[in-house]
Structures are given as structure tokens and as C-alpha cells.
Amino acid sequence: MSRIFSLFLLCLALSAFAKERSLFANPDIRSSYSPMLQKKNAVYDSLLPALDGDKAFQDLVRGTPKLWSLDRLDKLGDVVTRLKVEVIYLDGVREEQFCEINKSETHGSDLWSVRMGVDFTSGESNTVPVHVQQCLDFVRNELGYKVKKGGRVVEVPAKKILDEIKKSNIPAALDPDLQAKVLSAHRQVNITGQCPTDIEAYAILLDVWDQVKGLPTNIAAMNDRLNPEFNGDRKVHSCAFSREWNQKYSEESSLLCDEAKMWCKYSQSEDGTTRWQLDPASDAFVFQPFLGLFGGKSIHKGGGMLDLRILALSNAMFLEAYLDEKGFPISLGLITVPEK
């Protein structure tokens, strides 16, 4: 008794009665009856007529125009994840409503394929719209979803990943897909205590810079995590811009800052110690020679020492950006310090 749910009537109901369209473009919604409900429908009962599940569901759509939408799901852009649902009408007296991800058809966040058992026959029939919404919310939390933003597709990770991103203090200014990639590098740092070995950790740095460059410099956070006197003697490393160079060149580092005077002393095992003064106007550190011209001159005084910005990317990583006089990043790398 399996039948294709009437997509035309469903879409007509959505367009006619919804204040806002379904978030999913052309959802593939099919229906069937459970074996128990098929048996119940086959027995004549003058007091309880056979259930017309499709009609009951269309009436539900008319009364619940946002049935196939989730609050805030599209706040980042237009949802491009596809939705495929098999609605199974149940005998509510003997069966309970359910929600299952069809793992054989589901393709991560590209396609949600869901089996959803609904009860229109018992006193629980008024809970069907809540059940549908809770089911979609469950699937979102398990699989994540994709949106189109500014001409590109952005993946919003599953809830457990989002929770880990939040716990790791990865900037909210980053798009969710970049947050997930930063989280991957963050995990590596915490496991190995060294620079990330995944080349993607460095390949994404320009995109990361573009999205976090507006964040303010936080000298206190830098001093707390990068100064061995305050960070529990955790090892700090300055990481080059690529995996290849990190195999040859990865410096042990430390940063000592005076928040009140807005300066920092940056010590690197290979490059020695440099001193930097924070310029409030550009929010960048400007190179300051120790004695005379020792160690070079700042680009602002005709020298070759670029400006420096250090921005927190997680509890275990900072972005290290060397900038020209126009604020353009000439070199991007990471400063790492494992959480434990």
C-alpha cells in the first residue's frame, strides 16, 4: 500500500498557507502505511473510519505552514541541503511515533534521508507537528547542513562539533566550515604538542585572516597563554606557513607582554628576541629596536621589519600575521600552545 505522497498538493498547501516558504527547496516527501495500520484500515469500523493519511498530512501542513522549517536554520544563507522524507502512518494505539536517519541514502550534510513514523489515529495525533519539528532538529544535530552564502557553499557542522568549537573558543567571526577546519588543527596541537602537520591548517590561513582581522588584539590573553610564567610552563611553538617548512623549521617561542604599556617581547629559538609596541590606531604591533638600529628598522621608518598581529584562534592556537605598511598580510603562520 506504499504510495508517493502528493508533492503537488503539498507544495500548493505550502505556497497558499505559509507566511514563509519551506527552508528546503523541493523536498522529496513520500508516504506509506505501517503493516498494523494497513490491517486496521482493512477492517470496517463505523465508529472509526479508515485513515486517509495523505489528507490528514495535508490538513496538518495547512495548519502548520512552517512544518518543514527550523528556526534560524537559514540565518547564514539559503539552505542547499536536500530533504527526503518517508512519512509512515502508524496505528497509534499499538505503535509509537519514531524518527530514523536512513543511513543507506544519507550523504552527510548534502542529503537528509529520514524515515518518520506519525500517529493520526490516537489521542496523540495533536503531537505530530511537534514530532516532525523535533525529528528535523535531531537530524540537524546529527548531520549538520549546508547553506549558500555569497556565492559559495558553507557547511554548518553537527551539534557535537559546534559544541566542541564553542568549548575551544574558536572565533564566532569565522564561517562554520572554517571553524571546523580550525578545530581540526586545534585537536592536532593538543594531541602532539607541536605544530599541525595537516597542510590544510596552513592553506586556510588567508581565508581565516580575512574573517578575523577585525577582531581586537587581546594582550592579556596573549600573555596568559604564551608567557611560560603564566601558562603552566606549556611549550609554545611558532609554526611556519607550510608543513614542508615546519619539518625543517619550527621554533620554540615565548611572549612576555606588559598590558599597561602595550608592548611585548617575542622570543624565538631561531630568530632571537624582538620587541613590539602596539599601535592603537592600526591595532598592530610595530617593531621597536632594543638599542639604536639593532635588529633592524620598522617599515614605518624605511626598514624591512613588518608589523605584527597576533589573534587568538582557539585555546591552543594564535594566528601570527606579518603585515606591510598598508596592513596586507605578507606572511601568515601559527603560534601553538597545547591546552594541557
TIRO-688255 format. One record per residue (C-alpha): residue number from 0; residue in three letters; x, y, z negated. Coordinates in nm, 4 decimals. Example, Ala and Ser with C-alpha at 12.3 -4.5 7.8 and 13.67 -1.06 7.14 Angstrom:
<padrens>
0,ALA,1.2300,-0.4500,-0.7800
1,SER,1.3670,-0.1060,-0.7140
</padrens>
This chain:
<padrens>
0,MET,0.0000,0.0000,0.0000
1,SER,0.3066,0.2205,0.0367
2,ARG,0.2314,0.5316,0.2428
3,ILE,0.4035,0.8518,0.3499
4,PHE,0.2869,1.1397,0.1353
5,SER,0.1239,1.4109,0.3440
6,LEU,0.4062,1.6622,0.3851
7,PHE,0.1880,1.8908,0.5933
8,LEU,-0.0766,1.9230,0.3234
9,LEU,0.1869,1.9612,0.0535
10,CYS,0.3644,2.2404,0.2406
11,LEU,0.0290,2.4032,0.3176
12,ALA,-0.0595,2.3958,-0.0503
13,LEU,0.2760,2.5419,-0.1448
14,SER,0.2504,2.8276,0.1042
15,ALA,-0.1121,2.9019,0.0268
16,PHE,-0.0987,2.8984,-0.3501
17,ALA,0.2628,2.9578,-0.4569
18,LYS,0.3827,3.3008,-0.5589
19,GLU,0.7363,3.1839,-0.4864
20,ARG,0.8417,2.9119,-0.2411
21,SER,0.9881,2.5808,-0.3494
22,LEU,1.3600,2.6144,-0.4021
23,PHE,1.4182,2.3094,-0.1831
24,ALA,1.3894,2.3520,0.1939
25,ASN,1.1598,2.0863,0.3443
26,PRO,1.1585,1.8407,0.0542
27,ASP,1.1066,1.4794,0.1639
28,ILE,0.8257,1.3594,-0.0628
29,ARG,0.6722,1.0142,-0.0217
30,SER,0.4240,0.8220,-0.2322
31,SER,0.3303,0.4689,-0.3306
32,TYR,0.1200,0.2883,-0.5898
33,SER,0.2637,0.0606,-0.8565
34,PRO,0.1530,-0.3059,-0.8343
35,MET,-0.0510,-0.2644,-1.1537
36,LEU,-0.2363,0.0380,-1.0193
37,GLN,-0.2979,-0.1406,-0.6894
38,LYS,-0.4699,-0.4212,-0.8814
39,LYS,-0.6711,-0.1727,-1.0862
40,ASN,-0.7821,0.0180,-0.7756
41,ALA,-0.8866,-0.3071,-0.6081
42,VAL,-1.1414,-0.3799,-0.8845
43,TYR,-1.4669,-0.1852,-0.8546
44,ASP,-1.5451,0.0226,-1.1640
45,SER,-1.8466,0.2522,-1.1518
46,LEU,-1.7197,0.4456,-1.4558
47,LEU,-1.3607,0.4815,-1.3345
48,PRO,-1.3302,0.5186,-0.9557
49,ALA,-1.0120,0.4153,-0.7760
50,LEU,-0.7385,0.6793,-0.7956
51,ASP,-0.6627,0.8780,-0.4832
52,GLY,-0.3067,0.9611,-0.5839
53,ASP,-0.2268,1.1920,-0.2930
54,LYS,-0.5341,1.4053,-0.3593
55,ALA,-0.4521,1.4203,-0.7307
56,PHE,-0.0990,1.5310,-0.6500
57,GLN,-0.2147,1.7959,-0.4027
58,ASP,-0.4517,1.9316,-0.6694
59,LEU,-0.1538,1.9435,-0.9070
60,VAL,0.0509,2.1421,-0.6545
61,ARG,-0.2332,2.3911,-0.6145
62,GLY,-0.2487,2.4426,-0.9890
63,THR,0.1300,2.4387,-1.0397
64,PRO,0.2836,2.6324,-0.7495
65,LYS,0.6368,2.6150,-0.8929
66,LEU,0.6282,2.2375,-0.9328
67,TRP,0.9331,2.1787,-0.7107
68,SER,1.1312,2.4711,-0.8511
69,LEU,1.3561,2.5100,-1.1520
70,ASP,1.4116,2.8368,-1.3338
71,ARG,1.7463,3.0000,-1.2495
72,LEU,1.8431,2.7243,-1.0062
73,ASP,1.8869,2.9776,-0.7254
74,LYS,2.0423,3.2649,-0.9204
75,LEU,2.3740,3.2049,-0.7437
76,GLY,2.2323,3.1735,-0.3918
77,ASP,1.9988,2.9756,-0.1683
78,VAL,1.9763,2.6101,-0.2693
79,VAL,2.1109,2.3791,0.0043
80,THR,2.0852,2.0548,-0.1925
81,ARG,1.8225,1.8342,-0.0270
82,LEU,1.5426,1.6768,-0.2288
83,LYS,1.3984,1.3314,-0.1579
84,VAL,1.1341,1.2043,-0.3977
85,GLU,0.9325,0.8837,-0.4067
86,VAL,0.6264,0.9560,-0.6210
87,ILE,0.4880,0.6323,-0.7658
88,TYR,0.1332,0.6438,-0.9049
89,LEU,0.1062,0.4397,-1.2238
90,ASP,-0.1611,0.2708,-1.4314
91,GLY,-0.1134,0.4931,-1.7333
92,VAL,-0.2862,0.2502,-1.9672
93,ARG,-0.0216,-0.0171,-1.9104
94,GLU,0.2736,0.1789,-1.7686
95,GLU,0.4798,0.4766,-1.8810
96,GLN,0.5971,0.7644,-1.6629
97,PHE,0.9612,0.7426,-1.5582
98,CYS,1.2352,0.9272,-1.3716
99,GLU,1.5206,0.7468,-1.1943
100,ILE,1.8033,0.8607,-0.9694
101,ASN,1.8158,0.6392,-0.6602
102,LYS,2.1911,0.5851,-0.6650
103,SER,2.1968,0.3940,-0.3349
104,GLU,2.0773,0.7051,-0.1486
105,THR,2.2005,0.9899,-0.3678
106,HIS,2.5081,1.1704,-0.2339
107,GLY,2.6370,1.3717,-0.5295
108,SER,2.5021,1.7241,-0.5206
109,ASP,2.4219,1.7103,-0.1457
110,LEU,2.1096,1.4954,-0.1777
111,TRP,1.8934,1.4274,-0.4803
112,SER,1.7097,1.0992,-0.4199
113,VAL,1.4645,1.0380,-0.7032
114,ARG,1.2018,0.7803,-0.7974
115,MET,0.9361,0.9375,-1.0162
116,GLY,0.6515,0.7466,-1.1804
117,VAL,0.3477,0.9646,-1.2627
118,ASP,0.0267,0.8942,-1.4530
119,PHE,-0.3011,1.0410,-1.3267
120,THR,-0.5218,0.7717,-1.4811
121,SER,-0.4953,0.8084,-1.8607
122,GLY,-0.5178,1.0844,-2.1163
123,GLU,-0.1516,1.1630,-2.0428
124,SER,-0.2355,1.2909,-1.6941
125,ASN,-0.2076,1.6512,-1.8155
126,THR,0.1662,1.5923,-1.8818
127,VAL,0.2513,1.5200,-1.5162
128,PRO,0.3728,1.8750,-1.4328
129,VAL,0.5960,1.8760,-1.7422
130,HIS,0.7255,1.5318,-1.6482
131,VAL,0.8117,1.6460,-1.2941
132,GLN,0.9985,1.9513,-1.4218
133,GLN,1.1853,1.7501,-1.6842
134,CYS,1.2792,1.4950,-1.4194
135,LEU,1.4235,1.7608,-1.1887
136,ASP,1.6090,1.9130,-1.4826
137,PHE,1.7536,1.5713,-1.5703
138,VAL,1.8745,1.5220,-1.2120
139,ARG,2.0300,1.8692,-1.2020
140,ASN,2.2168,1.7993,-1.5256
141,GLU,2.3416,1.4627,-1.3964
142,LEU,2.4376,1.5581,-1.0399
143,GLY,2.4771,1.9349,-1.0118
144,TYR,2.3656,2.1134,-0.6951
145,LYS,2.4840,2.3326,-0.4087
146,VAL,2.3924,2.6853,-0.3045
147,LYS,2.4862,2.9051,-0.0129
148,LYS,2.6489,3.2273,-0.1266
149,GLY,2.7963,3.4913,0.1012
150,GLY,2.8232,3.2549,0.3969
151,ARG,2.9896,2.9715,0.2055
152,VAL,2.8587,2.6743,0.0111
153,VAL,2.9256,2.6750,-0.3640
154,GLU,2.8856,2.3615,-0.5768
155,VAL,2.7411,2.4030,-0.9261
156,PRO,2.8755,2.1077,-1.1281
157,ALA,2.6823,1.8681,-1.3509
158,LYS,2.5934,1.9843,-1.7033
159,LYS,2.8684,1.7872,-1.8761
160,ILE,3.1226,1.9639,-1.6529
161,LEU,2.9627,2.3034,-1.7201
162,ASP,2.9772,2.2338,-2.0938
163,GLU,3.3473,2.1465,-2.0672
164,ILE,3.4116,2.4625,-1.8628
165,LYS,3.2461,2.6716,-2.1334
166,LYS,3.4359,2.4958,-2.4131
167,SER,3.7647,2.5515,-2.2268
168,ASN,3.6932,2.9278,-2.1967
169,ILE,3.7254,2.9321,-1.8179
170,PRO,3.6112,3.2783,-1.6990
171,ALA,3.2448,3.3149,-1.6118
172,ALA,3.3559,3.5561,-1.3364
173,LEU,3.4625,3.2549,-1.1271
174,ASP,3.2197,3.0782,-0.8977
175,PRO,3.1213,2.7376,-1.0389
176,ASP,3.3187,2.5416,-0.7773
177,LEU,3.6355,2.7360,-0.8646
178,GLN,3.5625,2.6876,-1.2343
179,ALA,3.5582,2.3112,-1.1744
180,LYS,3.8933,2.3257,-0.9932
181,VAL,4.0494,2.5347,-1.2704
182,LEU,3.9115,2.2795,-1.5188
183,SER,4.0922,2.0019,-1.3319
184,ALA,4.4253,2.1869,-1.3697
185,HIS,4.3425,2.2656,-1.7324
186,ARG,4.2977,1.8938,-1.8037
187,GLN,4.6354,1.8135,-1.6454
188,VAL,4.8106,2.0711,-1.8627
189,ASN,4.6543,1.9288,-2.1782
190,ILE,4.7468,1.5707,-2.0841
191,THR,5.1054,1.6268,-1.9690
192,GLY,5.2037,1.9486,-2.1462
193,GLN,5.3652,2.0536,-1.8171
194,CYS,5.2754,2.2472,-1.5024
195,PRO,4.9920,2.0943,-1.2946
196,THR,5.1098,1.8540,-1.0240
197,ASP,4.7960,1.8763,-0.8105
198,ILE,4.8728,2.1066,-0.5173
199,GLU,4.5150,2.2389,-0.5243
200,ALA,4.5871,2.4018,-0.8606
201,TYR,4.8110,2.6459,-0.6690
202,ALA,4.6284,2.6553,-0.3346
203,ILE,4.3221,2.8135,-0.5000
204,LEU,4.5095,3.0884,-0.6851
205,LEU,4.4401,3.3641,-0.4324
206,ASP,4.0662,3.2897,-0.4474
207,VAL,4.0898,3.2815,-0.8267
208,TRP,4.2722,3.6171,-0.8282
209,ASP,4.0066,3.7781,-0.6095
210,GLN,3.7377,3.6832,-0.8623
211,VAL,3.9173,3.7534,-1.1925
212,LYS,4.1263,4.0594,-1.1029
213,GLY,3.8580,4.2851,-1.2522
214,LEU,3.8902,4.1258,-1.5956
215,PRO,4.0746,4.3349,-1.8569
216,THR,4.4213,4.2430,-1.9825
217,ASN,4.3974,4.0943,-2.3317
218,ILE,4.7318,4.1431,-2.5051
219,ALA,4.6064,3.9908,-2.8316
220,ALA,4.5045,3.6645,-2.6594
221,MET,4.8353,3.6520,-2.4725
222,ASN,5.0306,3.6978,-2.7944
223,ASP,4.8241,3.4379,-2.9821
224,ARG,4.8739,3.1650,-2.7219
225,LEU,5.2067,3.2423,-2.5534
226,ASN,5.4121,3.3530,-2.8538
227,PRO,5.5611,3.0444,-3.0286
228,GLU,5.5446,3.2289,-3.3608
229,PHE,5.1647,3.2279,-3.3426
230,ASN,5.0685,2.9329,-3.1183
231,GLY,5.1810,2.6481,-3.3418
232,ASP,5.5088,2.6093,-3.1538
233,ARG,5.3358,2.4788,-2.8421
234,LYS,5.5548,2.4646,-2.5311
235,VAL,5.4926,2.7411,-2.2782
236,HIS,5.5855,2.6940,-1.9111
237,SER,5.5976,2.9386,-1.6224
238,CYS,5.4891,2.7476,-1.3117
239,ALA,5.5916,2.8313,-0.9548
240,PHE,5.3459,2.8736,-0.6705
241,SER,5.3610,2.5170,-0.5387
242,ARG,5.4014,2.1592,-0.6511
243,GLU,5.7228,2.1267,-0.4477
244,TRP,5.8886,2.4153,-0.6269
245,ASN,5.7653,2.3005,-0.9668
246,GLN,5.9503,1.9728,-0.9147
247,LYS,6.2701,2.1766,-0.8870
248,TYR,6.1913,2.4847,-1.0870
249,SER,5.9671,2.5076,-1.3927
250,GLU,6.0731,2.7405,-1.6694
251,GLU,6.0147,2.7235,-2.0399
252,SER,5.8801,3.0624,-2.1385
253,SER,5.7541,3.2743,-2.4253
254,LEU,5.5822,3.6078,-2.4596
255,LEU,5.6136,3.8448,-2.7533
256,CYS,5.3766,4.1417,-2.7480
257,ASP,5.3072,4.4495,-2.9571
258,GLU,4.9382,4.5213,-2.9092
259,ALA,4.9525,4.8674,-3.0665
260,LYS,5.2394,4.9836,-2.8424
261,MET,5.1041,4.7875,-2.5412
262,TRP,5.4340,4.6279,-2.4450
263,CYS,5.5531,4.2690,-2.4097
264,LYS,5.8874,4.0930,-2.3914
265,TYR,5.8761,3.7995,-2.1492
266,SER,6.1476,3.5339,-2.1898
267,GLN,6.2032,3.2679,-1.9209
268,SER,6.4690,2.9969,-1.9379
269,GLU,6.5871,3.0585,-1.5794
270,ASP,6.5143,3.4271,-1.5227
271,GLY,6.6116,3.5588,-1.8652
272,THR,6.4223,3.8188,-2.0673
273,THR,6.2323,4.1161,-1.9266
274,ARG,6.0346,4.3940,-2.0928
275,TRP,5.6999,4.5274,-1.9735
276,GLN,5.4791,4.8248,-2.0623
277,LEU,5.1057,4.8117,-1.9985
278,ASP,4.9828,5.0982,-1.7799
279,PRO,4.6224,5.1744,-1.8893
280,ALA,4.5375,5.3291,-1.5534
281,SER,4.6157,5.0165,-1.3470
282,ASP,4.5823,4.7652,-1.6354
283,ALA,4.9097,4.6153,-1.5109
284,PHE,5.2452,4.5726,-1.6833
285,VAL,5.5225,4.7915,-1.5444
286,PHE,5.8834,4.6726,-1.5675
287,GLN,6.0973,4.8541,-1.8253
288,PRO,6.4796,4.8052,-1.8161
289,PHE,6.6433,4.7469,-2.1563
290,LEU,6.9443,4.9750,-2.1045
291,GLY,6.9741,5.2104,-1.8121
292,LEU,6.9125,5.0102,-1.4960
293,PHE,6.9978,4.6740,-1.6490
294,GLY,6.7865,4.4081,-1.4837
295,GLY,6.6626,4.6267,-1.2022
296,LYS,6.4131,4.9085,-1.1477
297,SER,6.0357,4.9180,-1.1224
298,ILE,5.8761,4.9577,-0.7768
299,HIS,5.7412,5.2880,-0.9091
300,LYS,6.0995,5.4167,-0.9330
301,GLY,6.2209,5.2873,-0.5992
302,GLY,6.3277,4.9448,-0.7296
303,GLY,6.2217,4.5925,-0.6462
304,MET,6.0622,4.4855,-0.9766
305,LEU,5.6938,4.4279,-0.9072
306,ASP,5.4132,4.4988,-1.1534
307,LEU,5.2790,4.2086,-1.3574
308,ARG,4.9330,4.0988,-1.4631
309,ILE,4.8627,3.8030,-1.6901
310,LEU,4.4979,3.6923,-1.7126
311,ALA,4.3542,3.4033,-1.9139
312,LEU,4.2103,3.1197,-1.7009
313,SER,4.1428,2.8729,-1.9837
314,ASN,4.2570,2.7805,-2.3332
315,ALA,4.5622,2.6208,-2.1691
316,MET,4.6422,2.8443,-1.8703
317,PHE,4.7032,3.2028,-1.7650
318,LEU,4.7240,3.3444,-1.4135
319,GLU,5.0580,3.5191,-1.3515
320,ALA,5.0362,3.7769,-1.0716
321,TYR,5.3212,3.9948,-0.9445
322,LEU,5.1802,4.2977,-0.7618
323,ASP,5.3090,4.5574,-0.5190
324,GLU,5.2536,4.9310,-0.5703
325,LYS,4.9030,4.9013,-0.4191
326,GLY,4.8029,4.6241,-0.6570
327,PHE,4.8215,4.3469,-0.3949
328,PRO,4.9492,4.0121,-0.5256
329,ILE,5.2860,3.9215,-0.3742
330,SER,5.3312,3.6117,-0.5897
331,LEU,5.0811,3.4070,-0.7909
332,GLY,5.1608,3.1357,-1.0413
333,LEU,5.0509,2.9867,-1.3720
334,ILE,5.1649,3.0130,-1.7307
335,THR,5.0643,2.6991,-1.9201
336,VAL,5.0332,2.6151,-2.2875
337,PRO,4.8547,2.2926,-2.3902
338,GLU,4.5726,2.3314,-2.6406
339,LYS,4.7284,2.0800,-2.8813
</padrens>
